[in-house]
């Protein structure tokens, strides 16, 4: 066991250690060290490697706090994850990437390396596919990029769309006119718009036709010039719908397509347009693909654990299916060999007689 010290200014300690020292306890539990506070001096007790790792993690969190960031549990968890690869300092590089501010003045930034790469691909390409599980910020970051481009007059309008796929009840059974029937499917897009732009600004621009939120079916027959277009929940498109959407794109437009391949609501046996597009378009210049993972989940840590649990379960199911198919293949081959042997025997018998 060794002891090492790190200086953490009093004004940053509550931010770095968390409410009731929750973050400090997480670091202690993860790295098997003990943290003892003595004013601004923090003593770290543990084995040499873990103690050095704890010092690096705390140093990174202090630097993050010194930049004016409110440290979150996600910051702590992600820094610990990168620490295992000696990449914890990259958290500070992520923090430099500002997208825009919410209506309340809160900065919107990537929170993981995957999100940082996603934002960079959006800036560099005309069309970007953001693919990954729930909670990875695919739609929210796309929305932030669209609103910032709109405010900077890089585009003249924003078009947000998603397939109005039925999940358990028919649209016709819902009350109201067509718009009120499809609005529930578009609610996540409205929520992000209100938070980033504000309800009043959204309503004003919506009335002018500068911001449009519509079901995917409304895109048919249109040409979308000088627009920022976001297709959300793309895993629920059919190949025909995806082709229709991609061929709507006009000059001066930028397109972001987001989807989660593990959450399809299509009828059984229906191929996803997102899956087909990934195969068809993967080598075309000007089209970028960003594959986010459970490591990029920025919601409550429990969401990250849920996503990981499902990934492990589905991987195990895939392995079982592969083994079953291999056994069936071997059994079929053995059956054919046995049948061939039986067919040959009578000829041998006749030849002998």
N, C-alpha and C positions, 0 to 999 in steps of 0.2 A: 504494500500500500504506500502511496505517496500523497503529498499535499502540494497543491499549487494554488496561486492566487490570481485573481483578476479584479480590476477596478471597474466598478459600474456606478456612475454618478447617481446620487440619490433620486434626482428628478426622473431618471429612466427606469429605476428598479421596479416600480409597480407595473409599468408597461411591459417590461421584459419578463418579470416573474408571473404576471397574471393575477387575476382576482383570487385572493386567498392562496397565493403562490401555486396556482394550478399548473402553470407552465414549468415552473421550477420542479415540481413533483413529477411532471411528465419526463423532463430531462433526466432526473435522478432514476426513475423507474426504467427508462429505455437504456441508459448507459451504465446503470449499476454504480452510481457515484452518490456522494453526499455533498450537498451544498450548505454552507454555513455563512450567514451574513454578519459582518462586523463593520457597520457603517457602510462606507463605500467599498470596502474590501470584501470580496467574496472568496471564501476558502473552498476549494474543490478537493475532496478526499476520495481516492479510489485507486484502482490499478493504473499503471502508467499510461497505457493506451486509452482506456475510457476517460481518464482524467484530462488527457490532452484533447480528446474529442469534445468533451463538455466545454472546455475552455474555448475551442474554436466556434462551437455553436453559440455560446453566450456572446462572444465577441461579434459575431455576425448579427445577432439580434440587437445588440447595443447600437451597432452602426445603422441598422434599419430604423430603430427608434429615434436616433439622433437626426434622421432626415425628416422627422415629423410624422412617421407612420404609427398608427395604432396597431400594436402587435396582436395578431389573432392566433387561435389554436392552429389554423391552417399554416400560418407562417412557421410556427414551431415544428409541426409535424413534417413539413416539407424540408425545412433546414436540416432536421435530423435524418431524413431520407437521403438528402444530397451529401451529408457528412460521411455516410458510409462509402461514398465514392470519392471523397476528398474534393467535392465540388460545392461546398456550402457557400463559398464566396459568390457563386453565380446568382444567389438570391439577390444580391445587391445590384447585379447587372440587370436582372428582371425589373427591379424597382425603377430603373431609369426610363423605362418604356411607358410613357404616358399616352393614353388614347384621347381622353377628353374628361370633362367634369360632369357630374350629375347636376340637376337643377338646384340641388342643395349645396353644391360646391365640392362634393366628395370626388376625389380623383378616381378615374377608372383606369386601372393598369392590369397588365397580365400578372398572374400570380404564380405561374409555373413556367418551366422552360418550354413545355409543349404549347402553352398559350402564347408565349413570346414568339415562337416560331410561326404559329398560326397568324398572328398580327403581321409579322414580316411578310409572309406569303400573300396576304391580302393586299399589302402595299405594292408588291412586286408583280402580281398576276392579274389578268382581266377576269378570270374565273377561278374560284377557289372552293374546294370541297373540304368542309370541316367535319370529320367523322369521329365519333367517340361516344362514350356512355353519358348518361344523365349527370348533370352537375359539373361538366367540364367547361362551361362558359361559352359554348359554341355560338348560340344565338345571341347572348347578351353582348359579347365582344363584337360580333358582326353588326349588331344594331348600333353599338357605340361608334364603330368605324363609319357606318352609313350616315349617322347624324352629324358627325364631325365633318365629313366630306360635303354634306348639304350646307352646313353653316359656313364652310370655306368657299362656297360657290363652285366646287369642283363638279357637282352634278346639279341638275335643276329640280330633281324630284327623287323621292324614295318610294319604292314599291316593295311591299312585304306580302308574301303569299305562303300558303301551305295547303296541302290536300285536306279537304273536309271529309276525312274518312270516318265512317260510322263505327262506333265501338259499343255495341250492345243495344242501341235503340235507333230506329229510323228517324231521319231528319223530319219527315212529314209528321211524326207524332209530337214534335216539339211545338210550343205555341208561337204565334207571331208570324211576321212576314219573312221573306227569304234571308234578309240581312240579320234579323234577330236569331234565325235558325243557325247561321254559320258563325255568328260572333263568338259563341263559347269555344269553338275550335281555334279561334284567332286570339283568344284572351292572353296567352303568354306574350304575344307580340305587343299588344296594347300595354301590358304591365311594364315591359321594358321601355317602351316609348314614354310613358308617363314619368317613370323614374328618371330617365336621362334628359328628356326634353321638357317635361312638364305638361300637364293636361291642357292648359290654356293654349300654349304654343302649338301643341298637337292639333287641337280642334281648329285653330285658325288656319294652319297649313293644310289640314285635311279638307276644309271647306273650299279652299282654293284649288284643290286637286293636286297639291304638291307632295302630299303624303297619302299613299293609298294602301289600305290593308284589305286584301281580298282573297277568296279561295282560288286555288290553282286553276280551276275550270274557267275562271274569268280571263285568263291569259291567252286563250286560244284566239288566233286571228290578229293579234296585235304585234306591233314592232316597237320595242322599248328602247328609245334613243336617250342619251344623256341622263341616265338614271342609275341609281344604286338599287340593285334588286337582290332581295334575300328570299330564298326558298327554304323554309323550315320543315322539319319532319320529312325529309326527302325519302326516307326508307319506306314511306307509305305511298310513294308514287308507283305507277306502272311504267314499264319501259316506254310505252307510247306517250304517256304524260311527260316523262322526263325529256324525251326527244322534242316534244312540242315546246316545252319550256325553254330548252337550250337554243332552239331555233328562233326564239322571239327576240334575242339580244341584238340591239342595234349599235350604232356608233356612239362612242363616248360613255358607254355603260360599263359598270362593274357588277359582277355577280358573285354572291356567296351562297353556297348550297350546304345546308347542315343536315345531319342525320345520325341516327343510332341504329346500327345494324341488328342490335339485340332486342329492339322493341318495335317489331313490325305488327301492324294491325290489319294487314292485307288478308283476303280470304285464303284458306288453305290451298296450296299448290300454285298461288300467284307469285310470279317472279318480281322482285323489287327492282324498280327503275334505277335506284341508287347502285345496287349490285352490278347491274349491266353497265351503267355509265363508268364505274370504276375500272371495268375491264376494257371498255371501248376507248376511253379517253386518256388512259394513264400515260401515254407517250407523246401527247400533243403539247407542243410548246405554247406557253401562255396560260396553261391550266395547272394549278397547284393542288396538291393533296396534303392535308395535315391529319394524321391519325393520332388522336388524343387517347389516353388510357386512364385507368382508375387512378393513376398517380397524379393526374391533372384535375381530379375532382376537387372543387373549391367550396362545396357546400359543407354541411355538418360532417365531421369525421365519420359519423356512423354511416352516412351515405357512401363514403369511400369503402368502408368495410363491407357494406351490402353489395356494391358493385364487384369487389374482389371475390366475395363468396360466390356470386353468380358466375363469374368468369371461371373460377376453379371447378364449379359444378358442371358447367357446360363443356369445359375441356375434358373432364372425366367422362362425361356422357359420350363425347366424340371418340375418345380412346376406346370405350366399351363397344361402340358401334363399329369402329374399325376392326377390332379384334373379332367381333361376331361375323363381320363380312369376310374376314380372312379365313375363319374356321369354315364358313359355309362354302367358300371357294375351294378349300382343300378337300372338303367332304365331297363336293361335286366332282372334282378331278379324280378322287379315289373311286367314286361310283362309276365314272366313265371307264376307268381302267379295268375295274372288276367286270363290268359288262362286256368289255372287249375280250377279256380272257375267257369268259363263258361262251362267247360267240365263236371263238377260235377252236374250242375243244371238239365239237362234232366233226369238223373238217379233218382234225388230226386223227380221230377215230376211223373215219371212212378211208383215209389214206392208208392206215395200218391194215385194214381188212382187205 
